[in-house]
Amino acid sequence: MPRPIEATVHASALTHNLGVARERAGGARVWAVVKANAYGHGIERCFEAQRQVADGFACIDLAEAERLRALDWRGPLLLLEGVFEPRDLELCSRLHLWHAIHAEHQIDWLAAHKTNLPHRVFLKMNSGMNRLGFAPQAFRAAWQRLVNLPQVEDVSLMTHFSDADATRLGADGIAHQLAAFEAATADLPGERSLANSAATLRHAQRPLAGGVNVAGDWVRAGILGYGGVPDYPEHDAAHWGLQPGMSLRAQVLGVQQLQAGDTVGYGSAFTAPGPMRIGTVACGYADGYPRHAPTGTPVLVDGVRSRTLGRVSMDMLAVDLSALPEAGVGSEVTLWGRSRQGAVLPIDEVAHAAGTIGYELMCALAPRVPVRLDE
Ligand SMILES: *Cc1c(COP(=O)(O)O)cnc(C)c1O
């Protein structure tokens, strides 16, 4: 028997969650962002569920774009960071990939690219995040260069928010970037894409100059599609109506009875204050569970909330069974997501306890964990 640990990807939740994006986005079209192997869920595994709602797929790796075309996806497919070297443009021509243009060198490469099929590009503005993109004052010149190229068929406009999930300097987090984007693009034609999950959930209906709104023409739905919440703990999955896209479940392998003063695991990081019953679970950091999750991180045992105890080791962790006399070897432990009994432990809660975000936990699911698709 393989180790009793398994992740489940919930197809119906993926479809439902993208539907939430579609509703919030008003009339805008929805990219399902599937970078990082669909946030750890598996591109091929998620595809049928996501294509029911998605108008397009957005990724970063060219190999991911190839995988989507191999699934026979013929619709819009966007490379969010554009190409990494000139010959990547050959793949863009061959597979009809739309690609971001975030810097001058990418325009140079495109100008030298031989193609019969002009490309659709998304010109990216650095409106304040200072990661990728043209500064607002350089944006128009870049746009002009692109529209003059025979290799370019259409130029769309794009930017990315750094603080759509929060406030910044007392204002909602996007005001300064929105102002920069609008000022530099107000009179430019082309479709717009501004909103990630946080902006789609929190700001999509907000009007922009020129009769459009923050949703623009395309929203880029990443984390929300997988049931993760971009602005946890201010809001939770229930608030936004999102369902877990993935559950990670393991079983209790052994049970120990502790007396006051007994300790648990490496470094004796937990000391029993009195008699306790604990379970050792077949999940550790080599499965992608965060090693920094402290004592008290929530888990579900047979669908009932409990907590971890002591340090997470490579292949095991300990949970408190003191209040669960029925639990024992073989009991199901849900590390995040939905238990078989239906109870939900949001991934955001676990991530928060461990000092990280749901994104990181999903993406870090280890290859050794078998994954099952639940229709
Ligand atoms: C990852 C990414 C997104 C999606 O972000 P979420 O917060 O997961 O919705 C959107 N746009 C760009 C450019 C990205 O890199």
The ligand as a MOL file (V3000), in Angstrom:
LIG
                    3D

  0  0  0     0  0            999 V3000
M  V30 BEGIN CTAB
M  V30 COUNTS 15 15 0 0 0
M  V30 BEGIN ATOM
M  V30 1 C 0.0190 35.4870 -11.4350 0
M  V30 2 C -0.5120 36.6480 -12.1720 0
M  V30 3 C -1.8710 36.9450 -12.1180 0
M  V30 4 C -2.8370 36.1830 -11.2370 0
M  V30 5 O -2.6900 36.6300 -9.9180 0
M  V30 6 P -3.6830 36.1120 -8.7770 0
M  V30 7 O -3.3670 36.9560 -7.6010 0
M  V30 8 O -3.3310 34.6840 -8.5320 0
M  V30 9 O -5.0370 36.2780 -9.3080 0
M  V30 10 C -2.3420 37.9880 -12.8730 0
M  V30 11 N -1.5110 38.7130 -13.6470 0
M  V30 12 C -0.1960 38.4670 -13.7120 0
M  V30 13 C 0.6620 39.3180 -14.5820 0
M  V30 14 C 0.3470 37.4400 -12.9850 0
M  V30 15 O 1.6640 37.1960 -13.0540 0
M  V30 END ATOM
M  V30 BEGIN BOND
M  V30 1 1 1 2
M  V30 2 1 2 3
M  V30 3 2 2 14
M  V30 4 1 3 4
M  V30 5 2 3 10
M  V30 6 1 4 5
M  V30 7 1 5 6
M  V30 8 2 6 7
M  V30 9 1 6 8
M  V30 10 1 6 9
M  V30 11 1 10 11
M  V30 12 2 11 12
M  V30 13 1 12 13
M  V30 14 1 12 14
M  V30 15 1 14 15
M  V30 END BOND
M  V30 END CTAB
M  END
